[in-house]
Amino acid sequence: MTTSPPSALTIAGSDSGGAAGLQADLRTFLTCGVHGLVAVTAVTVQNTLGVHDRADLPPHIVAGQIEAVAADMGVGAAKTGMLASAEIIQAVAIACDNAEIGRNARIPFVVDPVAASMHGHPLFDAAGLHALRDELLPRATVLTPNLDEVRLLTGMTVTDREGMHTAAVVLHRMGPRYVLVKSGHLQADPECVDLLFDGSTFVELPGRRYATPHTHGAGDTMASALTAGLAKGMSVVEAARYGKWFVSHAVEHAYPMGAKVGPVSAFWRLAPEER
């Protein structure tokens, strides 16, 4: 290549099992043709059996990573994942403002409000949840909650598509430009129809519901594919459809790994090896 590819930044924690977190984001960026930049927020000790321990990075180190790559390499779009604490969230908000990342700034900002691991372990306390609502939701170009995160952010338990519409309206009032409510946890629905809302128009993103238990990293993968689309110059609606397309194939090709829930796959995007 003689020109730089688009770039996208993930602000997220590390998953030692390689299924979710910044590992999922970076492989998604790569297979979407986007150079991945990283601001590590925490290091987790986890596998398919659960999250066993973690260490959070100092907030100034998290902020410094954002500012360093933005100043030198440029950021086409950015996303969050696990942010670990109120102090880290506040540092991220300031660093993103300084780097012109956010809904009212030059660089699109996807907030994936990761508040608990897939095993149910909380990833931050009440202060962190308040900081997420107050500091990041109003800065988000796109907010991408699953139904568990909808409940944590709004107190609403969503059990059907009508509830998703109501939740999208409530979340939009919290400040993001767009809300993308993901339906993967709506197990009673035979389809997997995600919902994008911009304050006036709903856009449905339909997809098959695959009969697989291996869905670790699906939310990260969809949000990072959406972010990659934005970094490539797509509109939010185009990028949301792109993210849905990417994660649908990733779930279709998910594979077992370890004792419990395996990861969704990015291997489907790789060319076969020559023999």
C-alpha positions, 0 to 999 in steps of 0.5 A: 500500500502506498497510502494510509488505510482508514483508522479506528480507535478502540478504548477497551479492556483486554480479554485474555481468552481473545474472544471479546474486548479489544481483541475482538475489536482489532480483528474486526477492524483488520478484516474490515480493512481498517487500521486498529488503534488502541487505548487499553483500559484494563487487563482481565484474567478470564476464559470461558468459565468467567472473569477471575481477576482484573487490573485497571490502568491509571486514568491518565494512562488511558487518556494519554493513549487516546491523545497520543494516537489522535495527535500523530496517526489520526482517528477516523472513528472511535468506540468504547468497550469496558471502561472499568471506573468512573475515573476512567470514564471521566478521563476518556470524556476529556481526552475525546473532547481534546481529540475532537471525538464525539457526537458534536465533534469531527470524529464519530464516537460509538459508545458500547456501554459494556457494564457486565461480562457475559457471565454476569460479573459487573464491570463497574460500580454505581458511580461508574454507571452514573458517569457512563450516563452523564459523561458518555451518552451525551457525547455518543454518535451511536449508542449500542446497548444490548437488552441487559445494558438497556435495563442497567441504563434505564431500569426497563426490562425489554421482552419484545420488539415493542419494548425495544422501540420504547427503550430506544426513545428513552435512551435517545433522550439521554443524549446520543445522536443515534441509539442501536438497540441490539436484540440478541438476548430476545430469545423468544423472537425467531428472528434477530431484528436490531433497531436503530433510532435517530430521534424521529425515524426507526430503522429495522436491521433484520437478521437470522437467529442462529442456533449456536451457544457460541456468541462471546464477543458478538456485541463487541464485534458488531460495534467495532464493525459499525465503527469501521464503517464510519471510519470508511466514510459511511453514514450511520445508517450504512455503518449500522447495516454493515455492522449487522451484516458482519456480526451475522456472518460472525455468529453463523461461523462461531466455533467452540473454544474452551469449556463453555461459550466460544467466540464469534468468528472473523475467519469467514472474512479470510481468503483461503490459503493457497495449496 
